[in-house]
Amino acid sequence: MHVLLLGGTGSIGSAILEDLIAHGHHVTALARSSAATEHLTKRGAEPLSGDLTEPSKWVPVAAEIDAVIQVAAAFDTDMGSIDKAALKAITATASARNAPLRLIYTGGCWLFGETGDRIADERTPFSPLPSFAWMADNWEWLNNESSIAPTFVHPAMVYDLAGGVLHRYIDAATQGTSIEIWGSAEARWPLVHRADLASAYRLVLERGNSGESYCVAAEDGVQTGALADAFRARFGSAAPHTILPVADAITRHGAWAAGPALDQRMGSGKIRRELGWVPQHNDAIALFSR
């Protein structure tokens, strides 16, 4: 398939790009700088000059491609309005097509809010953090657009050996300083390695059905305190972890900081059963303990 990838130079997007190319797909990816253009070209993509905030400059390609994957995001901008404007431009262009344009849209585990011992899945009602409610609103809007055939992907907390969502823990442990946990060391995170998440996006592209949602988690919930202890042991840090109250984390880092403080579990039974997704990384603590 010919895919337009939005966010192809980010941590998640670059993994999706590599997986798509490895499986024979043609990828056009948005590039807003010469460095991004070089990065994408080296990885086998066709760079498309443009910025997500100015969709009129790149959206005409939506008339020619088979699908769009949207994984572009930022926590320090008005991402909700930027995302909606891009989606509106895509749907307007797609309206001239003979068939609806496939669009894989990204949500996330934070849309389910605090779950405690309950394992969230595709049937779980949304209870999003206020700063991320726009994702659910945009999904509802996409579902009512006749020119779009949308699919919703909910990644768990994404990591890799470089850190990903765990980068703060790794940085602190390697420096021998205290790992700061936001909220509670008992809070759980659903986890997925970015390479496994990339394969999930590809399977959704190849086999997923329009209007469906897929939760993607290799581990349904791992305690943040256990993760911190694993990093302390790996890097020989004697500094015990510390707890930063959620309100203080939000004051220091912004509203998004409430996300990592959630106690969550999320399953992935649907994508495993229906699309044959088999994650290769099923134990983050063991991976980082080697």
N, C-alpha and C positions, 0 to 999 in steps of 0.2 A: 504493500500500500504506500501511497504518497501521503506523508503526515506533516502537518505544520505543528512544530513543537514550540510552545511559548514557555520560556524559562529554561531553555536548553543548556545554559552555562552554569546553572546553579547545582547544588549538591545532588538533589533528586533528579533534576532534568538531565544532567550530564550522564547519570547512570542509565536513565531511560534511553537517551540517545545511543549509548554504546550497545545496549541490548537490542534496540530496534535495528541498528545497522548490522549487528551480528546475525540477525535473523532475516536479512534480505530486504528490509523496508527502506524506502527512499525518504529521507528526512530533510525538510526545510526548517531551519531554526532561526528565530529572531535574534539579530545581533545589533546591539546599540553602540558598539565601539569597534575600533580596528583590532583590539586585543581579543574581543569576543569573536570577531570574524576569523581570526587566525586559529583560535581555540576550536571553533566548530569545524573549520576546514580540515584541520589535522585529524579530526575524529570521524571524518567521512560525511559530514552533513553539508547541505547547501545553505550557506548563510543568506539571510534576508535582512538587509539593512533596515533598522527601524527600532522604535521604542514602544513599549506597551501603552504608554500614555498618549501616543499619537497614532491611533489605529488606522487613520485614513491613508497613511503612507505605505502600509503593508497589507491591509485587509483584502485588496483585490485578488491576492493569491487564493483566498478561500473559495473562489469560483472554480478553481482548477484541481484542488486536492481531494483526497478521499476522507481525511479526518483531521481534527485538531485535538491536540492534547494540551491542556492548560495547567501548568504547574508553576507559573510565575507568581511570586508572592513577596511581600515585604512587610515588616512589622513597624517601620518608621514612617509610613506614608498613609494617605487616605486610600488604602488598597481597595476598599469596598466600591468606591465610586470609580476608581481606575478600572477595576475588573468589569464592572457593569458597562462602562462605556465601550470597552473592547468587545464584550459579548454582543452588545447592540450592533456594533459595526459588523461583526461576523455574521449575525443573523440577517442583517439587511442585505449583505452581499450574497449569502446563501439562498435568499428568497428567489433568485433568478435561476437556480439550479433545477435540474429535472427531478432530483430526488433529495430528501433532507440530508444535510451534512452531519456526519458523525462528529460528536464533540465529547471528549472525556474530560469531565470537570472534577476538580479536587476539593474535597472537604477536609475531614480529619477527625480524629478521636475527640478533640475538644468540643465538637458540636454536640456530644452526648452528655456533657457536664459530668458531675460527680456520680459515679456508679456504685462505689463501695464494692460489696461482694457480688453484685449482679454483673453478669457479662453482657455488655452491649453488643448488639448486632444490627442488621439492616431493618429489623422490625421495631427497634427501640426508638421512641419519640425523641426528637431533638430537644435539648435543653442547653443551648450554647451559651458560652461566655458572651456578654453583651458586645465586646469588641470583635467577635467573630460571627455574629448573627447574620451578617450580610451574605455569608456563604450559603446558608440555608435559604435566604430570600432569593438569591440569584439562581439557585437550583430550581426553586419553585417556578421562577419566571421562565427559565430555559424549558421546563417541561410543558409550557403552554405556547411555545414557539413552533409553528408548523414547519419552518424551514430547517429545524435542528432535530437530530436524533441523539439526545444526550445520555450519558452514563456517568454515574457519580462514584468516585473512588474515595474511601476514607482511610488514609494511612494511619497506622499507629505512630508512636514516637520513633523517628528514623535515626539510625546510627550506622557507623562503620568503624573501622580500626583507627581512623583519624579523629573520631569522636562523634560528629553529627550533634544530636541532641545531648550527647554526653561530653561535649568538649570542655565544659566548665569543670567537670569532675576530673578529667584527664589532666587539664592544665594545672589544677590545684595539686593533684597527687604528684605530678612530676616535679613540681616546685617545692614539695614538702610543706605546703600550706594547707590549712583546713578546707575541706570540701564543704561548700555552703549549700545546704538543702533548703529549698523554699517550701515552707508549710510544715511538713511532718516526714520523719524518716520512715513512717509506716505507710505513706502514700505509695500507690502502685502505678507503674507506667506500662501500658501495652507497648510492645517493642517490635520493630521490623528492621532488618538490615537493608540498606539502600539498594543493594544488588537484587535482593528478593523482591523488594517493592517494584523495582524496574521491570522484573519479569511479570509481575502482576499487571502492570499497566499494559504490557504487550499482549498478555492473554485477554485482557478486557477489550483491547483493540481488535484482536483476531476473532474472539469467540463471544464477547459480551453482547447482551441484548439491550436495545434502546429502552430507556426509562428505568433501568435497574440500578441498584446501588450495591457496592461491594466493599466490605470492611476487610482491611489487610493488616493482620497482626500475626507474627510468628509465635510470640509469647503473649498470653492474654493479660498478664500483669506481674511485674517484677518490682519489689520494694526498692525505693530510692536509697534507703539506708544500706541494703544489701549490695547495691551497685557501688555505693561509695566505699564500703568496706573492701570490696573486691579490688578497686583501684588503689586503695591504700596499701593492700597487701602486695599487689603487683609491682608498685613503684617504691615500696619500702618506706612509705610515709608514716611517721609516728604521730602526725597531727590528727586528732579526732575530728569527725565532721561536726559542723555547727548548724543550728536551725535558724533560718531567717523567717520571721513572721510574714505571712502573705502580704499584708498591708505594706510592710516595709519593702518587700520585693517589688510591688507595684509602684511605689513611690520612686524607687531607684531606677527601674527599668521600663516602666510603662504598663498599661493595662494587660498586655499579652502575658505578663509574668504570672498571672493567675492560672494559666494553663499548666505549667509544670508542677504546680502545687495541688492539682486535682488528684484524688484517689480514684483511679479508673481501672476497669478491665474491659477488654474488647476482644471478641472472637473473630474467627475467619472461616467458619464452616461452609458458608455459601460459596465463596470463591474456590475453596478446595474441592467441594463436591461438583460444582457446575462447570468450572473452567480448568480443573486439574492443576491448580497452583500447589506446588510443593516447595516450601522454603528450605534453603540449604543451611541457614543459620538459625538454630532453635534454642540457643542457650548463650545469651550475651555475657553472662558472668563467666561461664567456662571459656568463652572466646577470649575475653580480656585477661583471664587468669593464666593463659599459656605462657 
